[in-house]
Amino acid sequence: MIVSMEQVVEHTLARKSPPSLSEAGNGTSSAGETARTPDGIHRLLLATDLSAASERAADEAILLAVESGAQLVVLSVIDPGRLRLPGGRILRRVDQERSRIEIGVQMVVGRALAAGARAAFLVWEGDPAEAILAASEAENVDVIVLGSRRRGLLGRLILGSTSARVSEQAQRRVLVVPR
């Protein structure tokens, strides 16, 4: 389910319950299942690949964390499949990539702390969309924030879209911030 920044802020500032899954527009709520309706936003997950497309999402997540008083969890995912070149040659080792990613997410956490937010970071390995969804459950977040890069139709067909997969499958509110 995708919600706009205005909807997230409106619910946070008004301290109202967030929309249920069916109210958010995907129309799917299991029979007998109660909608998750915390007062405001207490924890949010920023999923970032540290790219330029994620930079604006980081800014929005930090702002939202500061305004709502929420704990910000910054997540970056190492996709081992992207560390190899065609033919199997290794582009970077996982430990090298983890070091690079940790430095980047620590910088985002530093920005959040400087802005007055409470923040921590995680680095997971695996398929990015699956890891984001699993981390959102494990960390019990209220909102997932992630950026979206503009890919052409062919790029979306071949590579898919992490933000689209997360939005379709998440059991939490999702804020997709365009680049």
Secondary structure, DSSP 4 states (H G I P E B T S, - for coil): -B--HHHHHHHHHHTPPPPPTTTTTS----TTPPP---SS-SEEEEE--SSHHHHHHHHHHHHHHHHHTPEEEEEEEE-GGGGB-TTS-BSS-HHHHHHHHHHHHHHHHHHHHHHT-EEEEEEEES-HHHHHHHHHHHTT-SEEEEEE----HHHHHHH--HHHHHHHH-SSEEEEEE-
